[in-house]
């Protein structure tokens, strides 16, 4: 009897159906968790990008304040002149750098490149797009898409994505 089982070749239809059913159940359990892991990874990348750009904006502001109060080279910001807020005009200024009135013309750079929004990636050949908020803009206003639309310098950046995060918040509210 044992020799008959060992010599048998192939599998029965029942064995095949059971195996396919087990694999289907396993796949249905793994697929949603894989999608959740992918979304969580994109969320981490978005948080990192926002933190990097916001830190660069704050560093630019500090460098501007140092140039104004220590070197006395630039106009002091005032409520009457929101253009002299001390914030950069655009994200591109953070990449290209700014000289802060230095005689030798050396520029201080704050970003190597503009990060890409993982939930709103640009088309090939285009610059990354972010929602921009100005220093003099109303905080409740929608973010602008171009630096020309903001008032008083670039104060904050947000995602332009309308999607909802895992925690239930909108990405453009982060």
BELVEN-V621090 format. One record per backbone hydrogen bond with DSSP energy under -0.5 kcal/mol. CO is the residue of the C=O (numbers start at 1). NH is the residue of the N-H. If there is no record, write none. Layout:
((CO NH) (CO NH))
This chain:
((1 5) (2 6) (3 7) (4 8) (12 16) (13 17) (14 18) (15 19) (16 20) (17 21) (18 22) (19 23) (20 24) (21 25) (22 26) (23 27) (24 28) (25 29) (26 30) (27 31) (28 32) (29 33) (30 34) (31 35) (32 36) (33 37) (34 38) (35 39) (36 40) (37 41) (38 42) (39 43) (40 44) (41 45) (42 46) (43 47) (44 48) (45 49) (46 50) (47 51) (48 52) (49 53) (50 54) (51 55) (52 56) (53 57) (54 58) (55 59) (56 60) (57 61) (58 62) (59 63) (60 64) (61 65) (62 66) (63 67) (64 68) (65 69) (66 70) (66 71) (67 73) (78 81) (81 78) (81 84) (82 85) (88 154) (90 94) (91 95) (92 96) (93 97) (94 110) (94 111) (98 108) (99 102) (102 105) (107 109) (108 98) (113 115) (116 118) (117 120) (123 126) (131 158) (132 144) (133 155) (133 156) (134 137) (138 141) (144 132) (146 149) (147 150) (151 136) (151 137) (153 135) (153 155) (156 133) (158 131) (161 172) (163 171) (165 168) (169 165) (170 173) (171 159) (171 174))
